Amino acid sequence: MRKYNIIKDNDEFFKVECTDSYGNSTVVYERNVLDASKFVMNYWENEDDRQDSKELMHRAMLNMIEIDKKYNINKGNSDGLD
């Protein structure tokens, strides 16, 4: 569920809390409300690309784990570096 919150943090900055449709969230600080609003729109516009990148990284990590298991790289020690 998309949601956002823009709060005047102090005299100089607005705190922007933003969550996209995938549940990814971030917090940034912007100097004015217009920039804060632009950040929210940009964050939402790029949510699919960001999610695709996360899923790609997840699959790569799973593949590395399988390679480690296949070649017994992670056997016999706690970190697999010896």
NUGUZA-330908 format. One record per atom (N, C-alpha, C, O): residue number from 1; chain; atom name; y negated, x negated, z. Coordinates in steps of 0.02 Angstrom, whole numbers. Example, Ala and Ser with C-alpha at 12.3 -4.5 7.8 and 13.67 -1.06 7.14 Angstrom:
@pos->1	unit->A	site->N	c2->284	c1->-660	c3->390
@pos->1	unit->A	site->CA	c2->225	c1->-615	c3->390
@pos->1	unit->A	site->C	c2->165	c1->-660	c3->390
@pos->1	unit->A	site->O	c2->166	c1->-712	c3->423
@pos->2	unit->A	site->N	c2->112	c1->-642	c3->354
@pos->2	unit->A	site->CA	c2->53	c1->-684	c3->357
@pos->2	unit->A	site->C	c2->-2	c1->-645	c3->394
@pos->2	unit->A	site->O	c2->-57	c1->-670	c3->402
END
This chain:
@pos->1	unit->A	site->N	c2->59	c1->-42	c3->0
@pos->1	unit->A	site->CA	c2->0	c1->0	c3->0
@pos->1	unit->A	site->C	c2->-62	c1->-44	c3->0
@pos->1	unit->A	site->O	c2->-70	c1->-88	c3->43
@pos->2	unit->A	site->N	c2->-105	c1->-33	c3->-47
@pos->2	unit->A	site->CA	c2->-167	c1->-71	c3->-50
@pos->2	unit->A	site->C	c2->-214	c1->-49	c3->5
@pos->2	unit->A	site->O	c2->-222	c1->10	c3->20
@pos->3	unit->A	site->N	c2->-245	c1->-98	c3->36
@pos->3	unit->A	site->CA	c2->-298	c1->-83	c3->84
@pos->3	unit->A	site->C	c2->-343	c1->-143	c3->92
@pos->3	unit->A	site->O	c2->-324	c1->-199	c3->77
@pos->4	unit->A	site->N	c2->-403	c1->-130	c3->114
@pos->4	unit->A	site->CA	c2->-450	c1->-184	c3->126
@pos->4	unit->A	site->C	c2->-498	c1->-164	c3->181
@pos->4	unit->A	site->O	c2->-506	c1->-106	c3->198
@pos->5	unit->A	site->N	c2->-530	c1->-215	c3->209
@pos->5	unit->A	site->CA	c2->-579	c1->-205	c3->261
@pos->5	unit->A	site->C	c2->-632	c1->-259	c3->253
@pos->5	unit->A	site->O	c2->-616	c1->-318	c3->250
@pos->6	unit->A	site->N	c2->-694	c1->-238	c3->249
@pos->6	unit->A	site->CA	c2->-750	c1->-285	c3->245
@pos->6	unit->A	site->C	c2->-793	c1->-276	c3->307
@pos->6	unit->A	site->O	c2->-820	c1->-222	c3->320
@pos->7	unit->A	site->N	c2->-799	c1->-329	c3->346
@pos->7	unit->A	site->CA	c2->-834	c1->-327	c3->410
@pos->7	unit->A	site->C	c2->-888	c1->-380	c3->411
@pos->7	unit->A	site->O	c2->-875	c1->-438	c3->393
@pos->8	unit->A	site->N	c2->-947	c1->-362	c3->432
@pos->8	unit->A	site->CA	c2->-999	c1->-413	c3->440
@pos->8	unit->A	site->C	c2->-980	c1->-456	c3->500
@pos->8	unit->A	site->O	c2->-980	c1->-432	c3->557
@pos->9	unit->A	site->N	c2->-963	c1->-519	c3->487
@pos->9	unit->A	site->CA	c2->-937	c1->-563	c3->539
@pos->9	unit->A	site->C	c2->-993	c1->-595	c3->580
@pos->9	unit->A	site->O	c2->-988	c1->-600	c3->641
@pos->10	unit->A	site->N	c2->-1045	c1->-615	c3->548
@pos->10	unit->A	site->CA	c2->-1103	c1->-643	c3->581
@pos->10	unit->A	site->C	c2->-1163	c1->-636	c3->534
@pos->10	unit->A	site->O	c2->-1158	c1->-598	c3->486
@pos->11	unit->A	site->N	c2->-1216	c1->-670	c3->547
@pos->11	unit->A	site->CA	c2->-1276	c1->-662	c3->504
@pos->11	unit->A	site->C	c2->-1266	c1->-688	c3->434
@pos->11	unit->A	site->O	c2->-1305	c1->-670	c3->389
@pos->12	unit->A	site->N	c2->-1216	c1->-731	c3->423
@pos->12	unit->A	site->CA	c2->-1208	c1->-762	c3->357
@pos->12	unit->A	site->C	c2->-1150	c1->-736	c3->316
@pos->12	unit->A	site->O	c2->-1153	c1->-736	c3->254
@pos->13	unit->A	site->N	c2->-1096	c1->-713	c3->348
@pos->13	unit->A	site->CA	c2->-1034	c1->-699	c3->312
@pos->13	unit->A	site->C	c2->-1007	c1->-630	c3->325
@pos->13	unit->A	site->O	c2->-1018	c1->-599	c3->377
@pos->14	unit->A	site->N	c2->-969	c1->-606	c3->275
@pos->14	unit->A	site->CA	c2->-930	c1->-545	c3->281
@pos->14	unit->A	site->C	c2->-856	c1->-565	c3->280
@pos->14	unit->A	site->O	c2->-834	c1->-602	c3->236
@pos->15	unit->A	site->N	c2->-818	c1->-540	c3->328
@pos->15	unit->A	site->CA	c2->-746	c1->-553	c3->330
@pos->15	unit->A	site->C	c2->-712	c1->-501	c3->287
@pos->15	unit->A	site->O	c2->-723	c1->-441	c3->294
@pos->16	unit->A	site->N	c2->-669	c1->-524	c3->241
@pos->16	unit->A	site->CA	c2->-633	c1->-480	c3->195
@pos->16	unit->A	site->C	c2->-559	c1->-485	c3->210
@pos->16	unit->A	site->O	c2->-529	c1->-539	c3->203
@pos->17	unit->A	site->N	c2->-529	c1->-430	c3->231
@pos->17	unit->A	site->CA	c2->-457	c1->-427	c3->242
@pos->17	unit->A	site->C	c2->-429	c1->-382	c3->186
@pos->17	unit->A	site->O	c2->-452	c1->-326	c3->177
@pos->18	unit->A	site->N	c2->-381	c1->-408	c3->149
@pos->18	unit->A	site->CA	c2->-358	c1->-373	c3->89
@pos->18	unit->A	site->C	c2->-282	c1->-376	c3->84
@pos->18	unit->A	site->O	c2->-252	c1->-429	c3->94
@pos->19	unit->A	site->N	c2->-251	c1->-319	c3->68
@pos->19	unit->A	site->CA	c2->-179	c1->-315	c3->59
@pos->19	unit->A	site->C	c2->-166	c1->-282	c3->-9
@pos->19	unit->A	site->O	c2->-198	c1->-233	c3->-27
@pos->20	unit->A	site->N	c2->-118	c1->-311	c3->-47
@pos->20	unit->A	site->CA	c2->-102	c1->-283	c3->-112
@pos->20	unit->A	site->C	c2->-43	c1->-235	c3->-108
@pos->20	unit->A	site->O	c2->-17	c1->-222	c3->-54
@pos->21	unit->A	site->N	c2->-22	c1->-209	c3->-165
@pos->21	unit->A	site->CA	c2->32	c1->-160	c3->-168
@pos->21	unit->A	site->C	c2->99	c1->-187	c3->-145
@pos->21	unit->A	site->O	c2->144	c1->-148	c3->-127
@pos->22	unit->A	site->N	c2->108	c1->-253	c3->-146
@pos->22	unit->A	site->CA	c2->171	c1->-284	c3->-126
@pos->22	unit->A	site->C	c2->172	c1->-303	c3->-52
@pos->22	unit->A	site->O	c2->223	c1->-328	c3->-28
@pos->23	unit->A	site->N	c2->118	c1->-292	c3->-17
@pos->23	unit->A	site->CA	c2->114	c1->-309	c3->53
@pos->23	unit->A	site->C	c2->88	c1->-379	c3->66
@pos->23	unit->A	site->O	c2->84	c1->-400	c3->124
@pos->24	unit->A	site->N	c2->69	c1->-416	c3->13
@pos->24	unit->A	site->CA	c2->39	c1->-482	c3->22
@pos->24	unit->A	site->C	c2->-32	c1->-472	c3->47
@pos->24	unit->A	site->O	c2->-68	c1->-428	c3->23
@pos->25	unit->A	site->N	c2->-52	c1->-513	c3->95
@pos->25	unit->A	site->CA	c2->-119	c1->-504	c3->122
@pos->25	unit->A	site->C	c2->-154	c1->-572	c3->130
@pos->25	unit->A	site->O	c2->-122	c1->-624	c3->131
@pos->26	unit->A	site->N	c2->-219	c1->-568	c3->134
@pos->26	unit->A	site->CA	c2->-260	c1->-628	c3->142
@pos->26	unit->A	site->C	c2->-324	c1->-610	c3->178
@pos->26	unit->A	site->O	c2->-344	c1->-551	c3->182
@pos->27	unit->A	site->N	c2->-356	c1->-661	c3->205
@pos->27	unit->A	site->CA	c2->-422	c1->-653	c3->236
@pos->27	unit->A	site->C	c2->-467	c1->-707	c3->208
@pos->27	unit->A	site->O	c2->-449	c1->-766	c3->208
@pos->28	unit->A	site->N	c2->-526	c1->-687	c3->185
@pos->28	unit->A	site->CA	c2->-576	c1->-734	c3->160
@pos->28	unit->A	site->C	c2->-644	c1->-714	c3->188
@pos->28	unit->A	site->O	c2->-652	c1->-660	c3->217
@pos->29	unit->A	site->N	c2->-691	c1->-759	c3->180
@pos->29	unit->A	site->CA	c2->-760	c1->-745	c3->201
@pos->29	unit->A	site->C	c2->-806	c1->-753	c3->141
@pos->29	unit->A	site->O	c2->-802	c1->-802	c3->104
@pos->30	unit->A	site->N	c2->-849	c1->-704	c3->131
@pos->30	unit->A	site->CA	c2->-896	c1->-704	c3->76
@pos->30	unit->A	site->C	c2->-967	c1->-697	c3->103
@pos->30	unit->A	site->O	c2->-977	c1->-672	c3->158
@pos->31	unit->A	site->N	c2->-1016	c1->-721	c3->65
@pos->31	unit->A	site->CA	c2->-1085	c1->-720	c3->88
@pos->31	unit->A	site->C	c2->-1120	c1->-652	c3->83
@pos->31	unit->A	site->O	c2->-1169	c1->-640	c3->117
@pos->32	unit->A	site->N	c2->-1094	c1->-608	c3->39
@pos->32	unit->A	site->CA	c2->-1126	c1->-542	c3->33
@pos->32	unit->A	site->C	c2->-1073	c1->-490	c3->15
@pos->32	unit->A	site->O	c2->-1017	c1->-506	c3->-4
@pos->33	unit->A	site->N	c2->-1093	c1->-427	c3->20
@pos->33	unit->A	site->CA	c2->-1047	c1->-371	c3->9
@pos->33	unit->A	site->C	c2->-1024	c1->-369	c3->-64
@pos->33	unit->A	site->O	c2->-966	c1->-353	c3->-78
@pos->34	unit->A	site->N	c2->-1068	c1->-384	c3->-110
@pos->34	unit->A	site->CA	c2->-1049	c1->-384	c3->-181
@pos->34	unit->A	site->C	c2->-993	c1->-433	c3->-195
@pos->34	unit->A	site->O	c2->-945	c1->-417	c3->-228
@pos->35	unit->A	site->N	c2->-1000	c1->-495	c3->-170
@pos->35	unit->A	site->CA	c2->-947	c1->-545	c3->-179
@pos->35	unit->A	site->C	c2->-883	c1->-524	c3->-143
@pos->35	unit->A	site->O	c2->-828	c1->-536	c3->-169
@pos->36	unit->A	site->N	c2->-889	c1->-493	c3->-85
@pos->36	unit->A	site->CA	c2->-830	c1->-469	c3->-49
@pos->36	unit->A	site->C	c2->-794	c1->-416	c3->-90
@pos->36	unit->A	site->O	c2->-732	c1->-416	c3->-95
@pos->37	unit->A	site->N	c2->-831	c1->-370	c3->-119
@pos->37	unit->A	site->CA	c2->-801	c1->-318	c3->-160
@pos->37	unit->A	site->C	c2->-768	c1->-347	c3->-223
@pos->37	unit->A	site->O	c2->-714	c1->-325	c3->-242
@pos->38	unit->A	site->N	c2->-802	c1->-395	c3->-253
@pos->38	unit->A	site->CA	c2->-772	c1->-428	c3->-313
@pos->38	unit->A	site->C	c2->-707	c1->-463	c3->-295
@pos->38	unit->A	site->O	c2->-659	c1->-461	c3->-333
@pos->39	unit->A	site->N	c2->-705	c1->-494	c3->-236
@pos->39	unit->A	site->CA	c2->-644	c1->-528	c3->-215
@pos->39	unit->A	site->C	c2->-586	c1->-478	c3->-210
@pos->39	unit->A	site->O	c2->-531	c1->-491	c3->-234
@pos->40	unit->A	site->N	c2->-599	c1->-420	c3->-178
@pos->40	unit->A	site->CA	c2->-547	c1->-369	c3->-170
@pos->40	unit->A	site->C	c2->-521	c1->-347	c3->-238
@pos->40	unit->A	site->O	c2->-461	c1->-343	c3->-249
@pos->41	unit->A	site->N	c2->-566	c1->-331	c3->-284
@pos->41	unit->A	site->CA	c2->-545	c1->-309	c3->-351
@pos->41	unit->A	site->C	c2->-505	c1->-363	c3->-387
@pos->41	unit->A	site->O	c2->-454	c1->-348	c3->-419
@pos->42	unit->A	site->N	c2->-527	c1->-425	c3->-382
@pos->42	unit->A	site->CA	c2->-491	c1->-480	c3->-414
@pos->42	unit->A	site->C	c2->-422	c1->-490	c3->-383
@pos->42	unit->A	site->O	c2->-373	c1->-501	c3->-418
@pos->43	unit->A	site->N	c2->-418	c1->-485	c3->-317
@pos->43	unit->A	site->CA	c2->-355	c1->-492	c3->-282
@pos->43	unit->A	site->C	c2->-305	c1->-439	c3->-305
@pos->43	unit->A	site->O	c2->-247	c1->-454	c3->-318
@pos->44	unit->A	site->N	c2->-328	c1->-379	c3->-312
@pos->44	unit->A	site->CA	c2->-285	c1->-325	c3->-335
@pos->44	unit->A	site->C	c2->-267	c1->-332	c3->-408
@pos->44	unit->A	site->O	c2->-210	c1->-318	c3->-427
@pos->45	unit->A	site->N	c2->-313	c1->-354	c3->-449
@pos->45	unit->A	site->CA	c2->-300	c1->-362	c3->-521
@pos->45	unit->A	site->C	c2->-246	c1->-415	c3->-534
@pos->45	unit->A	site->O	c2->-209	c1->-410	c3->-583
@pos->46	unit->A	site->N	c2->-241	c1->-464	c3->-490
@pos->46	unit->A	site->CA	c2->-193	c1->-519	c3->-499
@pos->46	unit->A	site->C	c2->-129	c1->-512	c3->-458
@pos->46	unit->A	site->O	c2->-90	c1->-559	c3->-453
@pos->47	unit->A	site->N	c2->-118	c1->-453	c3->-429
@pos->47	unit->A	site->CA	c2->-61	c1->-445	c3->-384
@pos->47	unit->A	site->C	c2->6	c1->-454	c3->-420
@pos->47	unit->A	site->O	c2->53	c1->-482	c3->-391
@pos->48	unit->A	site->N	c2->12	c1->-431	c3->-481
@pos->48	unit->A	site->CA	c2->76	c1->-438	c3->-517
@pos->48	unit->A	site->C	c2->92	c1->-511	c3->-531
@pos->48	unit->A	site->O	c2->149	c1->-533	c3->-523
@pos->49	unit->A	site->N	c2->42	c1->-549	c3->-554
@pos->49	unit->A	site->CA	c2->52	c1->-620	c3->-567
@pos->49	unit->A	site->C	c2->70	c1->-657	c3->-503
@pos->49	unit->A	site->O	c2->114	c1->-701	c3->-503
@pos->50	unit->A	site->N	c2->37	c1->-640	c3->-448
@pos->50	unit->A	site->CA	c2->51	c1->-673	c3->-384
@pos->50	unit->A	site->C	c2->123	c1->-658	c3->-361
@pos->50	unit->A	site->O	c2->158	c1->-702	c3->-337
@pos->51	unit->A	site->N	c2->144	c1->-595	c3->-369
@pos->51	unit->A	site->CA	c2->212	c1->-576	c3->-350
@pos->51	unit->A	site->C	c2->263	c1->-610	c3->-394
@pos->51	unit->A	site->O	c2->315	c1->-632	c3->-370
@pos->52	unit->A	site->N	c2->250	c1->-613	c3->-459
@pos->52	unit->A	site->CA	c2->296	c1->-648	c3->-505
@pos->52	unit->A	site->C	c2->305	c1->-721	c3->-485
@pos->52	unit->A	site->O	c2->360	c1->-747	c3->-487
@pos->53	unit->A	site->N	c2->250	c1->-753	c3->-466
@pos->53	unit->A	site->CA	c2->253	c1->-824	c3->-444
@pos->53	unit->A	site->C	c2->295	c1->-831	c3->-382
@pos->53	unit->A	site->O	c2->334	c1->-878	c3->-376
@pos->54	unit->A	site->N	c2->286	c1->-785	c3->-334
@pos->54	unit->A	site->CA	c2->325	c1->-788	c3->-272
@pos->54	unit->A	site->C	c2->399	c1->-779	c3->-286
@pos->54	unit->A	site->O	c2->441	c1->-814	c3->-258
@pos->55	unit->A	site->N	c2->416	c1->-732	c3->-331
@pos->55	unit->A	site->CA	c2->486	c1->-719	c3->-348
@pos->55	unit->A	site->C	c2->517	c1->-779	c3->-384
@pos->55	unit->A	site->O	c2->574	c1->-796	c3->-373
@pos->56	unit->A	site->N	c2->479	c1->-810	c3->-429
@pos->56	unit->A	site->CA	c2->502	c1->-869	c3->-464
@pos->56	unit->A	site->C	c2->516	c1->-926	c3->-415
@pos->56	unit->A	site->O	c2->568	c1->-959	c3->-420
@pos->57	unit->A	site->N	c2->471	c1->-937	c3->-367
@pos->57	unit->A	site->CA	c2->481	c1->-989	c3->-317
@pos->57	unit->A	site->C	c2->543	c1->-974	c3->-275
@pos->57	unit->A	site->O	c2->582	c1->-1019	c3->-258
@pos->58	unit->A	site->N	c2->553	c1->-911	c3->-258
@pos->58	unit->A	site->CA	c2->611	c1->-891	c3->-218
@pos->58	unit->A	site->C	c2->676	c1->-906	c3->-256
@pos->58	unit->A	site->O	c2->723	c1->-934	c3->-227
@pos->59	unit->A	site->N	c2->678	c1->-888	c3->-320
@pos->59	unit->A	site->CA	c2->738	c1->-902	c3->-360
@pos->59	unit->A	site->C	c2->750	c1->-978	c3->-367
@pos->59	unit->A	site->O	c2->807	c1->-1000	c3->-365
@pos->60	unit->A	site->N	c2->697	c1->-1016	c3->-375
@pos->60	unit->A	site->CA	c2->704	c1->-1089	c3->-380
@pos->60	unit->A	site->C	c2->733	c1->-1118	c3->-315
@pos->60	unit->A	site->O	c2->776	c1->-1162	c3->-317
@pos->61	unit->A	site->N	c2->710	c1->-1093	c3->-258
@pos->61	unit->A	site->CA	c2->736	c1->-1118	c3->-194
@pos->61	unit->A	site->C	c2->810	c1->-1100	c3->-187
@pos->61	unit->A	site->O	c2->850	c1->-1141	c3->-164
@pos->62	unit->A	site->N	c2->828	c1->-1040	c3->-206
@pos->62	unit->A	site->CA	c2->899	c1->-1020	c3->-202
@pos->62	unit->A	site->C	c2->942	c1->-1064	c3->-247
@pos->62	unit->A	site->O	c2->997	c1->-1082	c3->-229
@pos->63	unit->A	site->N	c2->916	c1->-1080	c3->-306
@pos->63	unit->A	site->CA	c2->953	c1->-1125	c3->-352
@pos->63	unit->A	site->C	c2->961	c1->-1194	c3->-322
@pos->63	unit->A	site->O	c2->1014	c1->-1224	c3->-329
@pos->64	unit->A	site->N	c2->910	c1->-1220	c3->-289
@pos->64	unit->A	site->CA	c2->915	c1->-1286	c3->-257
@pos->64	unit->A	site->C	c2->967	c1->-1285	c3->-202
@pos->64	unit->A	site->O	c2->1004	c1->-1334	c3->-193
@pos->65	unit->A	site->N	c2->969	c1->-1231	c3->-164
@pos->65	unit->A	site->CA	c2->1019	c1->-1225	c3->-111
@pos->65	unit->A	site->C	c2->1089	c1->-1225	c3->-141
@pos->65	unit->A	site->O	c2->1134	c1->-1258	c3->-114
@pos->66	unit->A	site->N	c2->1099	c1->-1189	c3->-195
@pos->66	unit->A	site->CA	c2->1165	c1->-1188	c3->-228
@pos->66	unit->A	site->C	c2->1184	c1->-1256	c3->-255
@pos->66	unit->A	site->O	c2->1243	c1->-1276	c3->-249
@pos->67	unit->A	site->N	c2->1138	c1->-1293	c3->-283
@pos->67	unit->A	site->CA	c2->1152	c1->-1361	c3->-307
@pos->67	unit->A	site->C	c2->1171	c1->-1406	c3->-249
@pos->67	unit->A	site->O	c2->1219	c1->-1445	c3->-254
@pos->68	unit->A	site->N	c2->1135	c1->-1401	c3->-193
@pos->68	unit->A	site->CA	c2->1152	c1->-1440	c3->-134
@pos->68	unit->A	site->C	c2->1223	c1->-1425	c3->-111
@pos->68	unit->A	site->O	c2->1261	c1->-1471	c3->-94
@pos->69	unit->A	site->N	c2->1242	c1->-1361	c3->-110
@pos->69	unit->A	site->CA	c2->1309	c1->-1342	c3->-89
@pos->69	unit->A	site->C	c2->1362	c1->-1368	c3->-138
@pos->69	unit->A	site->O	c2->1414	c1->-1393	c3->-118
@pos->70	unit->A	site->N	c2->1347	c1->-1362	c3->-202
@pos->70	unit->A	site->CA	c2->1395	c1->-1382	c3->-254
@pos->70	unit->A	site->C	c2->1411	c1->-1457	c3->-250
@pos->70	unit->A	site->O	c2->1469	c1->-1476	c3->-258
@pos->71	unit->A	site->N	c2->1361	c1->-1498	c3->-236
@pos->71	unit->A	site->CA	c2->1371	c1->-1570	c3->-234
@pos->71	unit->A	site->C	c2->1376	c1->-1597	c3->-162
@pos->71	unit->A	site->O	c2->1371	c1->-1658	c3->-151
@pos->72	unit->A	site->N	c2->1385	c1->-1553	c3->-114
@pos->72	unit->A	site->CA	c2->1393	c1->-1572	c3->-43
@pos->72	unit->A	site->C	c2->1335	c1->-1615	c3->-18
@pos->72	unit->A	site->O	c2->1345	c1->-1659	c3->24
@pos->73	unit->A	site->N	c2->1277	c1->-1603	c3->-42
@pos->73	unit->A	site->CA	c2->1219	c1->-1642	c3->-22
@pos->73	unit->A	site->C	c2->1200	c1->-1628	c3->51
@pos->73	unit->A	site->O	c2->1175	c1->-1671	c3->86
@pos->74	unit->A	site->N	c2->1213	c1->-1567	c3->73
@pos->74	unit->A	site->CA	c2->1192	c1->-1548	c3->140
@pos->74	unit->A	site->C	c2->1249	c1->-1550	c3->191
@pos->74	unit->A	site->O	c2->1246	c1->-1516	c3->242
@pos->75	unit->A	site->N	c2->1300	c1->-1590	c3->178
@pos->75	unit->A	site->CA	c2->1356	c1->-1595	c3->224
@pos->75	unit->A	site->C	c2->1351	c1->-1657	c3->267
@pos->75	unit->A	site->O	c2->1331	c1->-1710	c3->243
@pos->76	unit->A	site->N	c2->1370	c1->-1651	c3->330
@pos->76	unit->A	site->CA	c2->1377	c1->-1709	c3->373
@pos->76	unit->A	site->C	c2->1313	c1->-1733	c3->409
@pos->76	unit->A	site->O	c2->1317	c1->-1778	c3->451
@pos->77	unit->A	site->N	c2->1258	c1->-1705	c3->394
@pos->77	unit->A	site->CA	c2->1197	c1->-1722	c3->431
@pos->77	unit->A	site->C	c2->1150	c1->-1661	c3->431
@pos->77	unit->A	site->O	c2->1158	c1->-1615	c3->391
@pos->78	unit->A	site->N	c2->1103	c1->-1663	c3->476
@pos->78	unit->A	site->CA	c2->1061	c1->-1603	c3->485
@pos->78	unit->A	site->C	c2->1008	c1->-1594	c3->431
@pos->78	unit->A	site->O	c2->987	c1->-1538	c3->418
@pos->79	unit->A	site->N	c2->986	c1->-1649	c3->399
@pos->79	unit->A	site->CA	c2->932	c1->-1641	c3->351
@pos->79	unit->A	site->C	c2->953	c1->-1654	c3->279
@pos->79	unit->A	site->O	c2->914	c1->-1641	c3->233
@pos->80	unit->A	site->N	c2->1014	c1->-1678	c3->267
@pos->80	unit->A	site->CA	c2->1038	c1->-1690	c3->200
@pos->80	unit->A	site->C	c2->1005	c1->-1749	c3->165
@pos->80	unit->A	site->O	c2->1011	c1->-1757	c3->104
@pos->81	unit->A	site->N	c2->970	c1->-1791	c3->203
@pos->81	unit->A	site->CA	c2->934	c1->-1848	c3->171
@pos->81	unit->A	site->C	c2->972	c1->-1913	c3->175
@pos->81	unit->A	site->O	c2->952	c1->-1961	c3->142
@pos->82	unit->A	site->N	c2->1024	c1->-1918	c3->214
@pos->82	unit->A	site->CA	c2->1060	c1->-1982	c3->221
@pos->82	unit->A	site->C	c2->1108	c1->-1993	c3->164
@pos->82	unit->A	site->O	c2->1142	c1->-2045	c3->162
END
